[in-house]
């Protein structure tokens, strides 16, 4: 199912859905489903960073996992470099995995503690049958240098390193097969501020040098704004607003985006947070409200109008998409 | 003598027994807190913020952890090595504690109501019914809808924000004079964090209590605190009123920390300032300036401990010549 991609997008996701079945009862029948991702469309161009923000449980990590096919989506399509990988069998998918790799949040958990750093970084090349033992060893050294680690690290184990260094190892590993697209799932959330900025700089440098495309998943809006070209805001399985980074912060249209931005505590004691925080919690994705999920949370005035509506994104300014929800968007 | 301080910590040293020997997680920390004020302790993981706070209420993990030296004066009474009876009467009563992870700090098999009334029944001379009534009022005060029903919920039936509200209710149930909040919003989403921070401010104003707020988030510090203590590697490197600290940081570590936060006002995709290197492991701490150790400076500053002194009224600094 190969098709040319006219826009030159590295990644294009179309109406992706990931519904996890819920089973129960004596016969273990399906009793419902968790709509973790519920109709998401997005694209990422070459060398571009798309930031994906949202609160925990909104489905951002699930979306990332669907893209790299750690999960098989229930509906919709994921097209990477013109190839539809949504339903592709593993045998065909494996060689394609060279094009897209994932970096996980907690490097302490995602890196095998029993493997040396050299083995960890070389493993993707072994799986992809790239190079010989010698060339792989050379590549490991190159990669360690690329992420500013001493080459002597190759013979050590991950527990000998700090959190920031481990994340560098995780990034080196993801780069081993020369991918075009990295899915970065909260890559700096587990790190302290001073180390976080080191890793963010590294990611920005690597992107410039290697022309990488990033899907940068994070709940930290300041971090996302700093590294992204465009930003998508996700709420309960759906993207509610997507815009160029500056535009999104300067001119947010969706009530949820506004609430998120105003909730960030500014590291400046002379600025006082003015708006009242929004109330309530994210609703359960098992029984989502009938209408707009955010309108329901804040008991928006026009919530009733959104019930039964087909909520989707529409373009209001060039590149600025926002949900057509009647209660959250004026 | 000025107004007596609510809490006065002097030269606090807390340590842990490890396989590699004794490690000093908190190494000579001094600060005071006045009635109604909020003092923030900020620093990177492992710098000793939590250990300092838990030393106050004698909640270090035992038997490995213990307070080695210094004095903890609360309302004129020495809490260090105090009679267990004294600590029993103080903790949960005059000092309330909010822990970081409400899911692990709350008892999963006990109903919320029981967990709130536990402290009330222990410290106040009231009946079970009165205690339960008070618990309902507290849940209402911390913004939990239909508290009469929620009181019989188990923690897993509540969302993260709701659980943290329950933690706050427990911490406040005996009207403490001091609230110790250890990363109260770290596990929460920003919108819920804003709710909880507002709630804490409101409760503090209503009850006139003092708060010791531990966080690694400088945004939270800027929003909530009157005064800030910056910790690095078990010691305080700088202490200042919040506005002065953000406007004119004096210690190189504070400067580095403030400069390395990505801000919404930053130009996009520009290089962020960083603090080179990383915190040395606790076994390798030098006696001298530990930030010099991180910066790989050589010389005298590594050997002698820099003096921690008041350099301007209200501004305290670890006066390492290389770092200030």
Interface residues (C-beta under 8 A of the other chain):
Chain A: X55 X56 X162 X164 X165 X192 X193 X194 X195 X196 X197 X198 X200 X201 X204 X219 X221 X222 X223 X225 X226 X227 X228 X229 X245 X246 X249 X259 X260 X261 X262 X263 X264 X265 X266 X267 X268 X269 X270 X271 X272 X273 X276 X277 X278 X279 X281 X282
Chain B: X44 X45 X159 X160 X161 X162 X189 X190 X191 X192 X193 X194 X195 X197 X198 X216 X217 X218 X219 X220 X221 X222 X223 X225 X242 X243 X246 X247 X256 X257 X258 X260 X261 X262 X263 X264 X266 X268 X269 X270 X271 X272 X273 X274 X275 X278 X279
